[in-house]
Amino acid sequence: MLTLFGWTSKQKEPQTKEDRRKQRRVRRKPIGTTTKQTSFKRESRSLSFLEKMSLLWTTDIGIDLGTTNVVMYVKGRGIVLDEPGFVACDTKTREVIAVGHEARAILGRTPEGIEVIQPLKGGVIADYDTTAYMLRYFIRRVVPVSGLIRSRMIACVPSSITPVEKRAVLEVLLQAGARKIVLMEEPLAAAIGTGLDKAEQVGAMVVDIGGGTTDIAVICDSGVVVSESLRIGSDTFDEALLQYMKRKKKLLIGPLTAEDLKIEVGTVDSRSGEERAIVRGRHSVTGLPRAVEITSKDMKFALERPVQHIIEGIISILEKTPPELLAQINHHGIILTGGGSQLRGLDRMITEKTGRPAYVVEHPRYSVILGTGKALSELNQLRDTLEELR
């Protein structure tokens, strides 16, 4: 038995394989209730006893509240969680069946009476109770003693978030255990994550293409000069593929198949080599299983409209940019971040349409959360550009 400052803990008895298997399962409880501690094994390492004790007093956490994925960064440990933002629950009792990877794995093939929810839509909270449950669950996986701490958090949000949406973020994070909450615009976090904060006086354009939104912003002096947030992202690309397959190929496919197809042969570059893939689904008329071939040319047609909307948004921001900063952007180029920026040929298409060089940064999926991690260590320097809610 160990005792520290009045806190007592009995050492656990060895568990059987069945006990460990049960412990890994998500406990089925109504949304809004608490769950038991679940060990996080996929992305985080186990903590030593002293590390657990240090977390009893305070933990600084950065959160990227993405539509598709929730990513968390703990100061001193780095990125500790990267989970799909999905929750599976019973439609009648609202009991939670699965969260994160487990919930996403059954997307599109759930049995009757179970639905898979994305509580975050377009980078903002669409389902308050489910979001609160999901965040508590995630935080308790990366901070083993989260029930005993009050954490300081930086949450990344779209640049066009409304006051009502900000209030929803505040309330959810307070429920999750935050003591101090700071909001940070995603383009600014992405810029810091790519190292642009080291050249504060240099103007730069950042285009962050996430799962549900595309944030376009001109950054200078550690602040956002002009910005726009579009409700278009990599999920929009997937939906465009779904509709194209249904309309042109008479084939019904699920969202996971559409995402795999986008990753395998997705492109908007007509000059790239011809790639082909076999897609299996259900015939929209007969209902029978069917397989069709799709080419990179099909992909370009399917994705053309959402990509064009993003390019129009970039051009609109360029037109609003002060001339002095515009000259710097012409020289340094347009920085592309976010998972959606990895669509093949997108950087080349933006370069052609805007007349300015565009390039994808290294590790684009994690630019925002890495910038959040840096901001955790530089809160005093960035205080004027961040919004402290509590």
N, C-alpha and C positions, 0 to 999 in steps of 0.2 A: 504494500500500500504506500502511495506517495502523497506527501502533504506539502503544499506551498501556499503561504499567505492565507491559511484557512481553507484552501481548496483541496478536497480529497478525491482521489480516484483509485478505484480498484483495478488491478491488472486483469485483463480479459483472459478467460480460459481459452485454450486452443479450440478452434472451430472445425467442424466437419466440412467436407466439400459442399454438402447440401446447405449448411448454414451460410457459407460464403456466397453460394449461388443466390439464396434468398435475399441476402444483404445487398446484392448488386441490383436487384429489381427495384423499380420505382414503386413506392408504396402507394396503393390506391386510396386516395382521400379526396374529399370534395375540394374544388378550387377555392383558395382563400385560407385553407388550414395549413398548419405547419407539417413538415415531414421530418423523419429521423435523419441523422447524419448519414450521408452516403459518401464513400471514399471515391475520389476522382483519380482514375487510373489511366485514362486515355491520353491526356495532355500534360498532367502535372506529376511531379515527382512527390514521393512521400516526405513529410516534414519531420525533422528531429523534434525531440521533446522541447528543447530550448526555443526552437522556432515557433512551436505551437504556443508557448508561454508568451513570446513577444507579441503575438497576435491578439492577446487578451486585452491589450490597452487600445491600440489603434492600428488600422490598416488603410493604406492609401490605394484605392482601386480606380482604374480607368475602364470605362465600358463603352464599347462601340455597339449601340443599339441598332443593328442592321435589320432590315426586313427579312433577309434570308438567313443570316448568321448573327449570333451574339458572341462577341469576342471580349475577353477580360484580360486586363494587365494588372499585376500586383507589384507595387514598388519594391525593388530588391529581388524580385523573382522573375520578372519578365512576363511574357504571354503565358497564361496558365489555363486558358479555356478558349476553345473555338468550336461552338456547337450550333447546329441548325436551330433557328428560332421557331420550332414546331412543338405543339402540345396535342396529344391524342386524349380524348375524354369521352365518357359515356354521355350520349345525347339526352338521356332521361335524368340520371342522378347527378351529372356533371362531375363524376369521379374521374380523376386523372389516371390514364392507363399508361402513358409513356411520355417522355420529354426528350427533346434534342434529337440525337441520332436515331434512337429507337422509334420516335414518333415519325420522323421523316421516312424511315425505312418502310412504313406501311402506307405512305401517301399514295392515293389512287387505287388502293386495294383493301380498304378497310371493310370489315364485316358490318352487317346491319346493326345499328345502334351505337356505332362508334364513329366519331368524326375527328379529323386532324385539322387543327386551327393554327393559323399564323397570327398571333396576337399583335404583332407589329406590322403595320401596313404603310408603305410609303415613308418609312423612317420615323413614324410616329405611332403612338399607342392607339390601337383600334379596339382592343378588348382589355379593359382595365384589370379585372380580377385575374384573368389568365396570365397577363403579363406579370403581375405581382407574384403570382405563384411560381412562374417560370424563373424569374430573377432570384427569388429566395432560394429556389432549388439549386440554381447554378452557383450562387454565392456560397452556399453551404458545402458545395463540393470543393471549392478552391480555398476557402477559409474554414478550417475544421472547427473553430470555436466561434463561428459567426453569431451564435446566440448570445455571446458574452461581450461582444465588441460593438462600438459605434464607429463606423468607417467614414472616412472622407472619400468622396467620389467625384471624378470628372466624367460626365456623360457627353458623348458626341451626338449632335443632333443636326438635321438639315438646316441650311441657312435660312430657309423660308418658314421655319416653325412659328406657329401663332402663340399668343399669350396663353390661350386655353390649353394648347398642346404642351406648352412648357409646364403649366401647373400640373398636368397629368403625369409628366415625367417626374416632377418633384415629389408628388404624393406616392408614386410607385417606389421610388428609391428610398423614401423615408420608411416605408413599410419593409423594405429589404434590409434596413439597418443603418442607413447613412446618417451621419451627424452633420456634415457639411457637404453641400452639393454645388458643383460648378458646372455650368453648361459651356460647351465649346463647339463652335461651328465646324462641321466635318471638313470643309476645304482648308481651314486654317490648321486643323490637326494633321491633315494629309501633307500640307506644305512643311510643317515642322518635322513630320516623319521622314520626309525626303531630304532634310538638311537645309531647307531654305531659310530657316530662322537664323542661320549663321551669316546671312547676307541681308540684313533687315531692310536696307535702303533700296534693294533691287526689286523692281516690280516683276511679278510672275503670275501667269494664269494657270490655275489648277482645275482640272476636270475630273471629278471623282464619280465614277459610274458604279454605284452599288447595286444591291438586289432590287430595291424598290424605287430609288431616286437617283438622279444625276445632279450633283451640285457643281455649278460652274462659278468660279470666283477669281477676281484679281486680288492678289495679296501684295501688301507693301508695308514695311515697318511693323511687322508682326500683327497686322490687322487686315480685315477684309475691306477693300475699297468699294467694290461693286460686286454683286452676286445674284444668282438666280438658281432656284431649285426646281427641277422638272420631275414629275411623277413618272419617270421612265428609267428602267434599269435592266439588269440581266434577267429578271423575272418577266419583263416585257418582251425580251427577245424570245424566251421560252414560249410565252403565250402566242407570239406571232408565228412561231413554228407549228404550234398546235393547230392554229386556224388555217395555216397554209396547207398542212397535210390533210385536214378535213375538207377544205374547199377544192384543192387541186388534185389530190391523190385519193380522195374518198376513203381516207384511213383515219381511224380514231386512235390516238395514242395518249399516254398519261404524261404528267409533268416531269417525272423522272426520266422517261424516255426522251422527251424533248430536250432536257438538259444534257443528257449523254450525247444526243445527236449534235447539239450546238458545240460541245467540246470536241467531238470527233471530227466533224467536217464543216463546222460553222465558219463562214467567211463573208466579208463584204467586198473582197478584192477580186474583180473579174479577171485580173491578170495572173492570179495564182494558178497553180497546176490543177487540173481537173481531178477531184477526189470523189469517191463514191462510197455509199454505205447502204446496207440493207436494213430497212426498218420494219419491224413486226408490230401489228396492231389488229384492230377489228374493222371490217368493212362497214362504212357508215350506212349502207343500204341493206345489205344482207345480214349483217351482224356476225358473219363468219370470220374466223382468223385469216389474216392476209399478210403477205410480205411484199413490200415494194422497194424499188431502188431510188435513192435520192442522191443528187449530185451537188457539188459546190455551187453550181449555177442556180439550182433550186434554192439553196441557202441564201444566196445574195438577194434573190427576189423576195424571199420570205422576210428578211431582216431589213430591207431597204427603208421602209417607212419609219420604224422607230429610230434607226440610225440618223435618218435625215432630220428628225425632230431635234436630236441632240446637236447636230451641226448647226441648225438654225438658232438654237439657244446660245451656242458659242459665238456665232456671228453677232447676235444681239448684244451680248456682253462686250464684245470688242468695240461695237459702235458707241457704247456708253463709257468706255475707258478713257481717262484723260490722256492727251497726246504724249506727255512725258513718259507715262507708264507704257503706252502703246509701243513706243520705240524700243523700250527694254524687252517687251514681250516678243517683238519681231526678231530681236537678237537672240534671246534665250529660248524661245519656243514655248509650246503649249505642253504642260505636264499632265499626263494621263495616269490616273490611279484607280483603284477599286477593281473588283473581280471582273466587272463587265468590260474593262479596258483591254482585257486579254483576247477579245474577239479578233480573229485574224483579219488583217487588212484595215482595221479601224483607224489606226494611226496614220496610215498612208492616205486614207480617204479624207480624214480631217485636214491633213496637210494640203491636199489638192483643192479642197473646197474653201479653205480659209486663206491660203497663200502664205501660211506660217508653219514652220516645222513643228510637228507633234511627235512625242515619244512616250513610251510606257516605261515607268520607273521599275527598278528592281523590287520584287516582292510587292506588287501592287495591291494585293488583297489586304496586306497588313500595314499599309502606309498610315491609315487613320489611327489605329490602335498604338502603333509605335510613336506617333506624334503625341498621343495622349500620355503615353508613358514618360516621354521627355517633359511634358507639361507638368506632370506630378512633381518633378524635381525642380521646376522653375516657376512655381506659382506666383512668387513675389514679382518676378520680372514680367510675367504675362497678366498680372492682375487687372490692368487697364483694358485689356482686350477680351477678357473672359467675363461671363455673367454669373455672379454668385447668387444663388437662389436662397441659400440658407447656411 
